């Protein structure tokens, strides 16, 4: 199979706050927007979309059971962006599998895990 892209859609009760989190807090570029749905680009093959539960047939999970894991080339840079935007990430920690990691929760309660492999683990 030839996968062209991957998009995770998060259905949200706190739609405006969650869109603001990804657009202004995380500084993600918007690819598409209408009155109840916004698609953001993580890179050329990965997207994350925020859908207003009030306008959709799927309900929010309220963040229960959701972790979005994102491998980052420069963990310190994205950590600085998150801190500078007031997003309150956890401290960067060494992970037992040999990487560095921090966590962040969006306004809907979805957990984001940002990580990078240590150079000796690569």
Helices and strands as residue ranges (DSSP letters): E 6-12, H 15-20, I 21-25, E 29-33, E 37-43, E 46-52, G 53-55, E 67-71, H 75-84, E 93-94, E 99-105, E 111-117
